[in-house]
Amino acid sequence: TTPLRKKGGRNNTGRIVIRHRGGGHKRRLRTVDFMRMDAGPQDVVRIEYDPGRSGHIALLRGRDPKANDGLRYSYILAPEGLRAGDVIQSFRTGVPAGIVPGFDGNLDVSINGQDSSGAQSSQTSTQSLMIGLLRAATVRPGNVLPLKLIPPGTPIHCISLFPERRMSLVRSAGTFATVITHEDNGKYTQVKLQSGEVRLVLQSCCATIGKVSNPLWRN
């Protein structure tokens, strides 16, 4: 957390320029990780209330002592259904090899089962089983994945619009977007937002699986 510094009607030199302002409760801002660059399993310590946003936040503890630049603890937006004791992972830097039997870290077949020309690819039963196991191991609430690895129809939130930038879309309480389809050229994914808008997002951009928590906030 970081303290919220108040000026109380003062300018940059410290003089009062607007009278009768000041006071109030001391507040601290929760620093939420919208990059999710730390790989490896992370344990959910607890779900917390954040006075600065509508959705709840989850406190994570990395199992790697060097995670999060040695701090090990970080906040994320809590997806609906996430509870203390759950284990989540971020695959933003890539899916590690060996997470499922037969997976070497490279997925040469798109999630739609089509090659770059749009024709039906000749998948073997082993490849189909590997993709199914990979989805079961990675597509879980709270996990971060590139859009190309998320199957159509999956609810997502915290979507980044650039591969190297923070997640900026769908962060309010109870909101979610839906993966519609992956285009045949292998560059864009169609994502349907809450407003009904269908947006093209680069497949190398990342998103978090699930819906944002606290859906009853609007009531």
C-alpha positions in Angstrom: 0.0 0.0 0.0 1.0 3.6 -0.5 -0.3 6.6 1.4 -2.7 9.0 -0.3 -1.2 12.4 0.2 -3.6 15.4 0.5 -2.9 19.0 -0.3 -5.9 20.5 1.6 -6.4 23.4 -0.7 -2.7 24.3 -0.8 -0.6 25.1 -3.9 2.9 23.8 -4.8 4.5 26.2 -2.3 2.3 25.1 0.6 0.1 28.2 0.9 -3.6 28.0 1.3 -5.3 29.1 -2.0 -8.7 27.6 -1.4 -10.1 28.0 2.2 -12.1 25.6 4.2 -10.6 22.5 2.7 -8.8 19.7 4.5 -9.2 17.0 7.1 -10.9 13.6 6.4 -9.9 10.1 7.1 -6.3 9.0 6.4 -6.4 6.6 3.4 -3.9 4.2 1.8 -4.0 3.1 -1.8 -3.7 -0.6 -2.6 -1.2 -1.2 -5.3 -2.8 -3.8 -7.7 -0.6 -5.7 -10.0 -2.0 -5.3 -13.5 1.1 -6.7 -15.3 1.3 -10.2 -13.7 4.8 -10.9 -15.0 5.8 -13.3 -12.2 5.6 -16.9 -13.3 5.1 -19.9 -11.1 2.3 -20.9 -8.7 1.0 -18.2 -6.3 -1.1 -18.9 -3.2 -4.2 -16.8 -2.4 -3.8 -15.6 1.2 -7.1 -13.8 1.5 -9.8 -11.8 -0.3 -9.9 -8.2 0.8 -12.1 -5.1 0.4 -10.6 -2.2 -1.5 -12.1 1.2 -0.7 -10.7 2.5 -4.0 -12.6 0.2 -6.4 -15.8 -1.7 -6.8 -14.4 -5.2 -7.1 -12.6 -7.1 -4.3 -8.9 -7.8 -4.4 -6.9 -10.9 -3.6 -3.6 -11.0 -1.7 -1.1 -13.4 -3.3 2.1 -14.9 -2.0 4.6 -16.3 -4.4 6.3 -19.5 -3.7 9.5 -18.3 -5.3 11.5 -16.2 -2.8 12.6 -13.9 -5.7 9.0 -13.3 -6.9 7.7 -9.8 -7.3 11.3 -8.4 -6.9 11.7 -10.2 -3.6 8.5 -8.9 -2.0 6.6 -12.2 -2.7 3.3 -10.5 -1.8 1.1 -8.7 -4.4 -2.5 -7.7 -5.0 -4.7 -8.7 -8.0 -8.3 -8.2 -8.9 -10.1 -11.1 -7.4 -12.2 -13.1 -9.9 -15.6 -14.5 -8.9 -15.3 -17.7 -7.0 -11.6 -17.3 -5.9 -11.1 -18.2 -2.3 -8.3 -18.3 0.2 -6.1 -21.3 -0.3 -6.5 -21.5 -4.1 -3.4 -21.6 -6.3 -3.2 -19.4 -9.5 -0.5 -18.9 -12.1 0.5 -16.3 -14.7 1.5 -17.5 -18.1 2.1 -14.1 -19.5 5.8 -14.9 -20.1 4.9 -18.3 -21.7 3.5 -21.7 -20.8 6.4 -23.8 -19.4 7.2 -27.1 -21.1 6.1 -30.2 -19.3 3.0 -28.7 -17.7 1.1 -31.6 -19.4 2.6 -34.8 -20.9 3.9 -34.2 -24.4 3.9 -30.4 -24.4 7.3 -28.9 -25.3 6.4 -25.2 -24.8 5.4 -24.5 -28.4 1.8 -24.7 -29.6 2.0 -24.9 -33.4 -1.7 -25.6 -33.7 -4.2 -22.8 -33.1 -6.9 -23.1 -30.4 -9.5 -23.4 -33.1 -7.9 -26.4 -34.6 -7.1 -24.6 -37.9 -3.8 -23.9 -39.6 -2.8 -20.5 -41.0 -4.6 -21.1 -44.3 -7.9 -21.6 -42.6 -8.3 -25.2 -43.6 -8.9 -28.0 -41.1 -5.5 -29.2 -39.9 -4.7 -32.9 -39.6 -4.5 -33.3 -35.9 -3.6 -36.6 -34.4 -5.5 -37.9 -31.4 -2.4 -37.3 -29.3 -2.3 -33.6 -30.2 -6.0 -33.2 -29.5 -5.6 -34.9 -26.1 -2.6 -32.6 -25.4 -4.6 -29.5 -26.2 -7.4 -30.7 -24.0 -5.1 -31.3 -21.1 -3.4 -28.0 -21.6 -6.7 -26.2 -21.5 -7.7 -28.0 -18.3 -4.4 -27.2 -16.7 -4.3 -23.5 -17.6 -7.8 -22.2 -18.2 -8.8 -21.6 -14.6 -10.2 -18.5 -12.8 -7.4 -16.2 -11.8 -4.9 -17.5 -14.3 -3.4 -15.1 -16.9 -3.0 -16.4 -20.5 -2.4 -15.0 -24.0 -5.6 -14.7 -25.9 -4.5 -17.3 -28.5 -4.5 -20.0 -25.7 -8.0 -19.1 -24.4 -10.8 -21.2 -26.1 -13.9 -19.4 -27.5 -16.7 -18.8 -25.1 -14.5 -18.3 -22.1 -15.3 -15.3 -19.8 -12.3 -13.1 -19.2 -11.4 -9.8 -17.6 -8.4 -7.5 -17.2 -7.5 -7.4 -20.9 -4.4 -5.8 -22.1 -4.5 -3.9 -25.5 -0.7 -4.1 -26.0 1.4 -7.2 -25.4 3.9 -5.4 -23.2 1.5 -3.1 -21.3 -0.7 -3.4 -18.2 -4.2 -4.8 -18.3 -6.7 -1.9 -18.9 -10.1 -3.3 -20.0 -12.9 -4.9 -18.0 -11.9 -4.2 -14.4 -15.2 -3.1 -12.7 -17.1 -5.3 -10.3 -19.1 -8.1 -11.9 -18.0 -7.3 -15.4 -16.6 -9.8 -18.0 -15.8 -10.1 -21.6 -16.2 -13.2 -23.8 -13.8 -14.6 -26.4 -15.8 -15.0 -29.6 -13.3 -16.5 -32.1 -9.7 -16.5 -33.2 -9.2 -15.2 -36.7 -7.7 -17.5 -39.3 -4.7 -15.3 -40.0 -3.5 -15.9 -36.4 -3.1 -12.2 -35.5 -6.4 -11.0 -33.9 -9.0 -12.4 -31.5 -12.6 -11.1 -31.5 -13.6 -10.2 -27.9 -17.2 -9.2 -27.0 -17.3 -6.5 -24.2 -20.2 -5.9 -21.8 -21.5 -3.1 -24.0 -22.0 -5.5 -26.9 -19.1 -4.1 -28.8 -16.9 -6.8 -30.5 -13.3 -5.7 -30.5 -10.3 -7.0 -32.3 -7.4 -7.6 -29.8 -4.0 -9.0 -30.7 -3.6 -12.6 -29.9 -0.3 -12.0 -28.1 -2.2 -9.8 -25.5 -3.1 -11.3 -22.2 -6.3 -11.6 -20.2 -7.3 -13.1 -16.9 -9.8 -16.0 -16.8 -13.1 -15.5 -15.1 -15.4 -12.6 -14.0 -14.6 -9.8 -11.7 -15.8 -10.4 -8.1 -18.6 -8.6 -6.2 -21.3 -8.8 -8.9 -23.9 -7.5 -6.5 -22.2 -4.2 -6.1 -24.5 -2.5 -8.7 -27.5 -3.3 -6.5 
